[in-house]
Amino acid sequence: MAASHNHRPPPPQPLSDSDSDGGGSSTTSLLRHSDLSESIFKSYFNFSGHSSTNATSADLSKIQSFLTSSSSGALSCLICLERIKPSDPTWSCTSLCFAVFHLFCIQSWSRQASDLAASRAVTRLSVSAEHAAETSLWNCPKCRVEYPKSLIPKIYFCFCGKLENPPSDDPWVLPHSCGEVCGRSLKNDCGHYCLLLCHPGPCPSCPQLVKVSCFCGSHQDVRRCGFKEFSCEARCEKKLDCGVHRCVEICHRGDCPPCRARGVYRCQCGKVKEERECCERVFQCSDPCEKKLSCGKHVCEKGCHSGECGGCPLQGKRTCPCGKRVYEGMPCDAPLQVCGATCEKTLPCGYHRCHERCHRGQCMETCRIVVKKSCRCGSLRKDVPCYQDLTCERKCQTLRDCGKHPCKRRCCDGDCPPCSEICGRRLRCRNHKCQSPCHRGPCAPCPIMVTIACACGETHFEVPCGTEMDQKPPKCRKQCPIQPLCRHASISKPHKCHYGACPPCRLPCAEEYQCGHACKLRCHGAKPPPKPEFTLKPKKKKIIQQSESAPGTPCPPCPELEWRPCVGQHIGAERMMVCSNKSQFSCDNLCGNPLPCSNHYCTKTCHALENRSSMNQLPRSEACEACSLSCQKVLNPS
């Protein structure tokens, strides 16, 4: 079966002219990564058909998230927080989290952790250094699963563990993969093996078809081996533990619930009747048994119980309370005699004996013999009763295993408990603080994973906290769902989904001024604001001289040029001026306008005329000069 799925996808077709413009290499990379994912999942779908269960889809989406991170180069080592390159030797946790680390980083991590565990075992448990070194453990940096020292990785293997030093130069093989069928045993130990190509992350549920029975065993069906447990939705009808009633629940997993049928039942001694549920039919009342023993003189002093009460404990040989003298043939109802010797029973302390005479009842509960005792830390020694513990008020100043905080426990015996303070140091991600108990050495990597996704959220992968700003954005092949806010929304060309803000509109503005001209700059209308969670790391701003207006700003004043006459409206005295510049100018010619006498002309330099309504001039304070010349008109002789 493995040989039938050992295939590689066909090479990609050459790109068209439209695809080659604007990032052909990225398109080729996307096609290659897409073909890799399809080839890895092809064997699974060919065997099991397209899955119809939500659980299978969830398993495959989890694996595809690992594949997307690996193929896009987004895998990061949680120990050094550096990107894992396709040529770097790696090791992946196969117990719970399936996180990928640099081989050198995990070797250094595991050796330091196992050496620290061995030194603690030598200090606290007083074991030999050789035994502590052999039994020391180390943890996965992410899921904290324990591994023995013998499992410290030494060789670089592919994800499935079959090939040593897998190749990294084959573009059609996933990095750190051998490209063959995975073949690992599936998680439910059903006897089948993973049919995907060698891949990171967990293996999916078993797709084999098997014939199985429902939970209650009344129906059979053909199901996927990974999801073979099912309910027939009928009543269970199994006999309950009482052996009388049957289960009324819908076909279910596990044992049937307790029988809840109610009835009247007697207690174990038979004195009390109560209405109870069938699952609680065996019960004890609060009354003592009080049945006559075999001697006929004493009664049973036990509580409510079933079965025989037993013989009288006072029949046969009897001894005095201290056990030194034996009486034979004494009736069971006769009072017990004391022998008069010293009791000498061991007291509760375990060291001394009772010094009273033979007596009935218990010896004294506390040993009051005065002995010389030392406190736990050994700094105080005095005579105290045997039952009394001796402690002093001295506080232990020994540093705990963290090497920072003193013990400060009163009268400490030297076995100081682990430090209970919170570390609180800032982790390497610079976003969170260490919440572990105070410890020596560097803190563990931040366990939080950050999801990096495109704007539509269809393409995403997870990276360790602190590395999200250094990751390349995911490339999505769908169209961007954000609508432009400028006036060209209806004619703008659609673009692919992206990371960060939408690209600026490339069309001319064409906004009309009041003067009648149109704005010829590139569109600078409103833009959709970028989402904070989909924003790249801000970089140093470069000073670029741009001649065009910045996006989101109003149109600048009209920059069109037009011919404008001087204030005196002289012919040939026109100038080329910007339309938005409303200033007036005066030429160097004489005014030349007729004076009020209508006999002479104004000799002042070009100025605005006083008669503005007819000449269509702007308001000015200056007018033509007053005529001081003689009239020079010819009189009429008549």
BELWO-V271533 format. One record per helix or strand. SS is the DSSP state (helix for helix, strand for strand). FROM is the first residue (numbers start at 1). LEN is the number of residues. Records with the same first field share a line. If there is no record, write none. Layout:
SS: FROM-LEN, FROM-LEN
//
This chain:
helix: 3-3, 17-4, 24-25, 54-18, 103-23, 129-7, 149-3, 225-3, 278-3, 468-3, 532-3, 612-4
strand: 76-1, 83-1, 90-3, 100-3, 137-3, 146-3, 157-1, 164-1, 181-1, 185-1, 193-1, 197-1, 209-5, 220-5, 235-1, 239-1, 246-1, 250-1, 262-5, 273-5, 288-1, 292-1, 299-1, 303-1, 318-2, 326-2, 342-1, 346-1, 353-1, 357-1, 370-5, 381-5, 395-1, 399-1, 406-1, 410-1, 422-1, 426-1, 433-1, 437-1, 449-5, 460-5, 479-1, 496-1, 508-1, 512-1, 518-1, 522-1, 561-4, 575-4, 590-1, 594-1, 601-1, 605-1
//
